[in-house]
Amino acid sequence: MRKIALVVRNLAAIGGTTTTVLQHGARFLEEGWDVHLFAERMDVPASQLSRLKIHRIPRLICGRTLEAMFFSKAFDWLSAPHSFEVVHGHGDILNQDVLSLHNCIHAAHEYVYGTPAPDAGTAKMHRLQKEEQRFKVLIANSHLMKDILVRQWSVDSEKIRVIYPGYDSTLFQAPAAESLRAKARELWDILPGCIVVGMITSGDLEKRGVGVLLKTLAQLKPGARKRIKVVIVGKPSQMTSYLEAARSMGIADQIIVKPPTSDVQSYFHGLDLFFYPALFEEFGQSVQEAMACGLPVLTSRRVGASELIRGAGERFVLSHSDAAAFAPALEELIQSAGLRKMLGQESAQNCAANNWATNFSQTLAVYKSILPALRTLPKVAPAVAERAA
């Protein structure tokens, strides 16, 4: 039986890294692998971990940097007796066969705050990973990330594979969005004829561009602004200063705040278009999920998921996150239902093949490319794997 270690320090209840790890774990089990999960924190339902062999690494409370280094070293100690064929780390260890990076901490800090990231905790771990390159392959979640790794960190481009995160095509789909649209809007107390713009994220609202969104709304012509409601998903405690700013701009009546939820697809169902003005985003899963639900997307090239947008929709992918440029583009989308419908159909087509089965198939292909012993494994057909999941 093939034996694999999946390693992530924190499995949070909501987040792209957690989803990737659990998706891979479930699919490797279906393929008959012996799957071991090493983690410090596991805030997910026990049912999602039931068939995995769990190794909980205790937290050493001694400061962010030492805690991060301890986790990596503890994994080395605990994994040594197991003789894993593959060690797949997700940003928290130094020694691994495959490293999946889900964020570029240093680049994000510079884009958002204009200063270098403090060399501590996870940021230091990521710096050491990129400088020492103790991996056979690094999986980047976008070409945006790959370019940064090669250009800023001199990571060998031959060691990098770009694999986009998948999405759950049973939850995020245009037909479901149509059938559930009225229900979602009724819950939000939105009147018929109102156009609903959504910005959905799990946190880090400064990075995701909530400030840019508010400035964009303030620059809309009054007629366009009166026609819309903007649903922002973010932790209420993080929204306080933004709501105060919205009141000072005279746009608070246009904003509806909703908390993050594991049932996030229900939020997409009530939208007419998706606006994601992030200052920097390595991928941006919510962009892909919006596309899968048949929504037009307004965003920028500093969002990795914008690489999925092809065709007419590329006109609404700006070079960077800028309120003055976003405002006329948003007005155009608000004013034309026909344009929104056409772009939404295009969105769904552009990401249709990028489900979790495709992601898993591409990940398994990476394993085969670096480990000769695995090259006899049969190829996983994405369509079959998706049905099995």
C-alpha positions as CSV (number, residue, x, y, z in Angstrom):
1,M,0.0,0.0,0.0
2,R,1.3,3.4,-0.9
3,K,2.0,5.6,2.1
4,I,1.7,9.4,2.1
5,A,2.1,12.2,4.7
6,L,0.0,15.3,4.3
7,V,1.4,18.1,6.6
8,V,-0.3,21.3,7.6
9,R,0.1,23.2,10.8
10,N,-3.5,24.4,11.1
11,L,-6.7,22.9,9.7
12,A,-9.1,25.8,10.1
13,A,-12.9,25.4,9.8
14,I,-12.9,27.7,6.7
15,G,-10.1,28.1,4.2
16,G,-8.6,27.1,1.0
17,T,-5.6,25.2,2.5
18,T,-7.9,23.1,4.6
19,T,-10.1,22.3,1.7
20,T,-7.2,21.2,-0.4
21,V,-5.7,18.9,2.3
22,L,-9.0,17.2,3.0
23,Q,-9.9,16.8,-0.7
24,H,-6.5,15.2,-1.3
25,G,-6.8,13.0,1.7
26,A,-10.2,11.7,0.8
27,R,-9.2,11.0,-2.8
28,F,-6.0,9.2,-1.9
29,L,-8.0,7.0,0.4
30,E,-10.3,6.2,-2.5
31,E,-7.2,5.3,-4.5
32,G,-6.2,2.8,-1.8
33,W,-3.3,4.8,-0.2
34,D,-2.4,4.8,3.5
35,V,-2.9,8.5,4.3
36,H,-1.3,10.1,7.4
37,L,-2.2,13.6,8.4
38,F,0.2,15.6,10.6
39,A,-1.2,18.8,12.1
40,E,-1.1,21.0,15.2
41,R,-4.7,22.3,15.1
42,M,-7.7,20.5,13.7
43,D,-10.9,22.6,13.8
44,V,-12.9,20.5,11.3
45,P,-15.7,17.9,11.9
46,A,-14.4,14.6,13.0
47,S,-16.2,12.9,10.1
48,Q,-13.8,14.5,7.7
49,L,-10.9,12.9,9.5
50,S,-12.3,9.5,10.3
51,R,-10.4,7.4,7.8
52,L,-7.1,9.4,8.0
53,K,-4.3,8.3,10.4
54,I,-4.0,11.4,12.6
55,H,-0.7,12.6,14.1
56,R,-1.3,15.6,16.3
57,I,1.9,17.7,16.9
58,P,1.7,19.6,20.2
59,R,2.2,23.3,20.1
60,L,5.3,24.7,21.7
61,I,4.2,28.1,23.2
62,C,7.4,30.1,22.9
63,G,6.9,32.8,20.3
64,R,5.9,32.7,16.7
65,T,9.2,31.9,15.1
66,L,10.2,29.1,17.5
67,E,6.7,27.6,17.3
68,A,7.0,27.5,13.5
69,M,10.4,25.9,13.7
70,F,9.4,23.4,16.3
71,F,6.5,22.2,14.2
72,S,8.8,21.5,11.3
73,K,11.4,19.7,13.4
74,A,8.7,17.8,15.3
75,F,7.4,16.5,12.0
76,D,10.9,15.3,11.0
77,W,11.2,13.4,14.3
78,L,7.7,11.8,14.2
79,S,7.7,10.9,10.6
80,A,11.2,9.3,10.5
81,P,10.0,5.8,11.5
82,H,7.3,5.7,8.8
83,S,9.2,5.6,5.5
84,F,6.7,7.6,3.6
85,E,6.8,7.4,-0.2
86,V,5.6,11.0,-0.5
87,V,5.7,13.8,2.0
88,H,3.5,16.7,0.9
89,G,3.8,19.8,2.9
90,H,1.5,22.9,2.8
91,G,3.8,25.7,3.9
92,D,4.8,24.6,7.4
93,I,7.9,22.3,7.1
94,L,11.3,22.5,5.6
95,N,11.9,18.9,4.5
96,Q,9.4,17.5,2.0
97,D,9.0,15.9,-1.5
98,V,6.3,18.3,-2.6
99,L,5.7,21.8,-1.2
100,S,2.3,23.4,-1.9
101,L,2.5,27.1,-1.3
102,H,-0.9,28.7,-0.8
103,N,0.3,32.3,-0.2
104,C,3.2,34.6,-0.8
105,I,3.5,36.3,2.6
106,H,6.3,38.6,1.6
107,A,4.8,39.8,-1.7
108,A,1.4,40.3,-0.1
109,H,2.8,42.4,2.8
110,E,4.6,44.7,0.3
111,Y,1.6,45.1,-1.9
112,V,-0.8,45.8,1.0
113,Y,1.4,47.7,3.4
114,G,4.3,48.9,1.3
115,T,6.9,47.5,3.7
116,P,8.8,44.2,3.9
117,A,7.2,41.4,6.0
118,P,8.7,40.9,9.5
119,D,11.0,37.9,9.4
120,A,9.2,35.9,12.0
121,G,6.8,33.0,12.3
122,T,5.4,31.6,9.1
123,A,7.0,34.4,7.1
124,K,10.5,33.2,8.2
125,M,9.5,29.6,7.4
126,H,8.5,30.6,3.9
127,R,11.7,32.5,3.4
128,L,13.8,29.4,4.4
129,Q,11.7,27.2,2.2
130,K,12.3,29.4,-0.8
131,E,16.0,30.0,-0.1
132,E,17.0,26.4,0.8
133,Q,14.6,24.7,-1.6
134,R,14.5,21.4,0.3
135,F,11.8,20.0,-2.0
136,K,11.7,18.1,-5.3
137,V,8.7,20.1,-6.6
138,L,6.9,23.3,-5.5
139,I,3.2,23.5,-6.5
140,A,2.2,27.1,-7.1
141,N,-1.5,28.0,-7.2
142,S,-1.2,30.5,-10.0
143,H,1.2,31.8,-12.6
144,L,1.2,35.0,-10.6
145,M,2.7,33.1,-7.7
146,K,5.2,31.3,-10.0
147,D,6.5,34.6,-11.4
148,I,7.1,36.0,-8.0
149,L,8.9,32.9,-6.8
150,V,11.2,32.9,-9.9
151,R,11.7,36.7,-10.1
152,Q,12.0,37.6,-6.5
153,W,13.3,34.4,-4.9
154,S,15.3,32.7,-7.7
155,V,13.4,29.5,-7.3
156,D,14.3,27.2,-10.2
157,S,11.3,27.5,-12.6
158,E,11.8,23.8,-13.6
159,K,10.9,22.8,-10.0
160,I,7.6,24.7,-10.0
161,R,4.3,23.3,-11.3
162,V,1.2,25.5,-11.5
163,I,-1.9,23.7,-10.4
164,Y,-5.1,25.8,-9.7
165,P,-7.2,24.8,-6.7
166,G,-10.3,22.9,-7.6
167,Y,-13.9,23.7,-6.6
168,D,-16.8,21.6,-5.7
169,S,-18.9,21.4,-8.8
170,T,-21.8,19.8,-6.9
171,L,-22.2,23.0,-4.8
172,F,-21.1,25.8,-7.1
173,Q,-23.0,25.7,-10.4
174,A,-25.1,28.1,-12.4
175,P,-28.4,26.1,-12.4
176,A,-28.4,26.0,-8.6
177,A,-27.6,29.7,-8.5
178,E,-30.7,30.4,-10.6
179,S,-33.0,28.2,-8.6
180,L,-31.9,29.6,-5.3
181,R,-31.5,33.3,-6.2
182,A,-34.9,34.5,-5.0
183,K,-34.6,32.7,-1.7
184,A,-31.2,34.2,-0.9
185,R,-32.4,37.7,-1.8
186,E,-35.5,37.3,0.3
187,L,-33.3,36.5,3.3
188,W,-31.3,39.7,2.7
189,D,-34.6,41.7,2.4
190,I,-33.6,42.9,-1.1
191,L,-36.3,44.4,-3.2
192,P,-37.0,43.1,-6.7
193,G,-35.1,45.0,-9.4
194,C,-32.2,45.7,-7.2
195,I,-28.8,44.6,-8.5
196,V,-26.7,42.7,-6.0
197,V,-22.9,43.0,-6.1
198,G,-21.0,40.6,-3.9
199,M,-17.5,40.5,-2.4
200,I,-17.0,37.2,-0.5
201,T,-13.9,36.4,1.4
202,S,-12.8,34.5,4.6
203,G,-10.8,37.3,6.1
204,D,-7.9,39.7,5.8
205,L,-10.1,42.5,4.5
206,E,-7.4,45.0,3.9
207,K,-5.5,42.6,1.6
208,R,-8.8,41.7,-0.2
209,G,-9.5,45.3,-0.9
210,V,-12.6,46.3,1.1
211,G,-11.2,49.8,1.2
212,V,-10.9,49.9,-2.6
213,L,-14.5,48.6,-2.8
214,L,-15.8,51.5,-0.7
215,K,-13.9,54.1,-2.7
216,T,-15.2,52.5,-5.9
217,L,-18.8,52.8,-4.6
218,A,-18.3,56.4,-3.7
219,Q,-17.2,57.2,-7.2
220,L,-20.2,55.7,-8.9
221,K,-22.7,58.0,-10.4
222,P,-25.7,58.5,-8.1
223,G,-28.1,56.7,-10.4
224,A,-25.9,53.6,-10.6
225,R,-25.3,53.6,-6.9
226,K,-29.0,53.7,-6.0
227,R,-29.7,50.6,-8.1
228,I,-27.3,48.3,-6.1
229,K,-26.8,46.5,-2.8
230,V,-23.3,45.3,-2.0
231,V,-23.0,42.1,0.1
232,I,-19.6,41.9,1.8
233,V,-18.8,38.7,3.6
234,G,-16.3,39.3,6.4
235,K,-16.0,38.9,10.2
236,P,-18.1,41.6,11.9
237,S,-15.2,42.6,14.2
238,Q,-13.1,43.3,11.1
239,M,-15.8,45.4,9.4
240,T,-16.2,48.1,12.1
241,S,-13.8,50.6,10.7
242,Y,-15.0,50.0,7.1
243,L,-18.6,50.6,8.1
244,E,-17.6,53.8,9.8
245,A,-15.8,54.8,6.6
246,A,-18.9,53.9,4.5
247,R,-21.1,56.1,6.7
248,S,-18.7,59.0,6.3
249,M,-18.9,58.5,2.5
250,G,-22.7,58.3,2.5
251,I,-22.8,54.8,1.1
252,A,-23.6,52.8,4.2
253,D,-27.2,52.1,3.0
254,Q,-25.9,50.2,0.0
255,I,-23.9,47.7,2.1
256,I,-25.0,44.4,3.7
257,V,-22.5,42.6,5.9
258,K,-22.6,38.8,6.3
259,P,-20.3,36.6,8.4
260,P,-18.1,33.9,6.9
261,T,-19.8,30.5,6.6
262,S,-19.1,27.0,5.5
263,D,-22.3,27.2,3.5
264,V,-20.8,29.9,1.3
265,Q,-22.5,28.8,-1.9
266,S,-25.7,30.2,-0.5
267,Y,-24.2,33.7,-0.7
268,F,-23.2,33.4,-4.3
269,H,-26.8,32.3,-5.3
270,G,-28.2,35.8,-4.5
271,L,-25.7,37.8,-6.5
272,D,-25.9,39.4,-9.9
273,L,-22.1,40.0,-10.2
274,F,-18.9,39.5,-8.3
275,F,-16.5,42.3,-7.4
276,Y,-13.1,41.3,-6.0
277,P,-10.7,44.3,-5.8
278,A,-8.0,42.6,-3.8
279,L,-4.7,44.5,-3.6
280,F,-3.0,41.2,-4.0
281,E,-4.3,37.6,-4.0
282,E,-2.2,34.5,-4.8
283,F,-5.3,32.8,-6.2
284,G,-8.7,33.8,-4.8
285,Q,-11.0,30.8,-4.5
286,S,-14.1,33.0,-4.2
287,V,-13.5,34.3,-7.7
288,Q,-13.5,30.8,-9.1
289,E,-16.6,29.8,-7.1
290,A,-18.4,32.9,-8.4
291,M,-17.5,31.9,-12.0
292,A,-18.8,28.4,-11.4
293,C,-22.1,29.9,-10.3
294,G,-22.3,31.8,-13.6
295,L,-21.5,35.3,-12.3
296,P,-19.5,38.0,-14.2
297,V,-16.4,39.0,-12.3
298,L,-14.7,42.4,-11.9
299,T,-11.2,42.1,-10.6
300,S,-7.5,42.7,-11.4
301,R,-4.4,40.9,-12.7
302,R,-3.1,40.9,-9.1
303,V,-5.5,38.2,-8.4
304,G,-4.3,34.7,-9.5
305,A,-7.7,33.4,-10.3
306,S,-8.1,36.1,-12.9
307,E,-6.0,33.7,-15.1
308,L,-9.1,31.6,-15.5
309,I,-11.0,34.5,-17.1
310,R,-10.8,34.4,-20.9
311,G,-12.8,35.9,-23.7
312,A,-15.0,39.0,-23.3
313,G,-14.6,38.9,-19.6
314,E,-10.9,39.8,-19.8
315,R,-12.0,43.5,-20.4
316,F,-13.1,43.5,-16.7
317,V,-9.8,42.3,-15.4
318,L,-7.8,45.5,-14.7
319,S,-4.0,45.7,-14.5
320,H,-4.2,46.5,-10.8
321,S,-6.7,47.3,-8.0
322,D,-7.7,51.0,-8.6
323,A,-11.0,52.5,-7.6
324,A,-11.0,55.2,-10.3
325,A,-10.7,52.5,-13.0
326,F,-13.1,50.0,-11.3
327,A,-15.9,52.6,-11.0
328,P,-16.7,52.9,-14.8
329,A,-16.3,49.2,-15.3
330,L,-18.7,48.5,-12.4
331,E,-21.2,51.0,-13.8
332,E,-21.2,49.3,-17.2
333,L,-22.0,45.9,-15.6
334,I,-24.7,47.5,-13.4
335,Q,-26.4,49.0,-16.5
336,S,-26.5,46.0,-18.8
337,A,-28.3,42.8,-17.8
338,G,-27.5,41.3,-21.2
339,L,-23.8,41.9,-20.6
340,R,-23.9,40.3,-17.2
341,K,-25.7,37.2,-18.5
342,M,-23.3,36.8,-21.4
343,L,-20.2,37.2,-19.2
344,G,-21.8,34.9,-16.5
345,Q,-22.2,32.1,-19.1
346,E,-18.6,32.6,-20.2
347,S,-17.4,32.4,-16.6
348,A,-19.1,29.0,-16.0
349,Q,-17.6,27.6,-19.2
350,N,-14.1,28.9,-18.4
351,C,-13.8,27.1,-15.0
352,A,-16.0,24.1,-15.7
353,A,-13.1,21.6,-16.0
354,N,-11.2,23.0,-13.0
355,N,-12.9,20.8,-10.3
356,W,-11.2,19.0,-7.5
357,A,-10.9,15.8,-9.5
358,T,-8.8,17.7,-12.1
359,N,-6.7,19.2,-9.3
360,F,-6.1,15.7,-7.8
361,S,-5.2,14.2,-11.2
362,Q,-2.6,16.9,-11.8
363,T,-1.2,16.6,-8.3
364,L,-0.8,12.8,-8.7
365,A,1.0,13.5,-12.0
366,V,3.5,15.6,-10.1
367,Y,4.2,12.8,-7.8
368,K,4.8,10.4,-10.7
369,S,7.2,12.9,-12.3
370,I,9.5,13.0,-9.3
371,L,9.2,9.5,-7.8
372,P,10.0,6.7,-10.3
373,A,8.4,4.1,-8.0
374,L,5.0,5.8,-8.5
375,R,5.1,5.8,-12.3
376,T,3.3,2.5,-12.6
377,L,0.2,4.0,-10.9
378,P,-2.8,4.2,-13.3
379,K,-3.8,7.6,-14.5
380,V,-6.8,9.0,-12.6
381,A,-9.6,10.1,-15.0
382,P,-10.9,13.4,-13.7
383,A,-14.5,12.7,-14.6
384,V,-14.5,9.3,-12.9
385,A,-12.8,10.7,-9.8
386,E,-15.3,13.5,-9.5
387,R,-18.2,11.0,-9.6
388,A,-16.5,8.8,-7.1
389,A,-16.0,11.7,-4.7
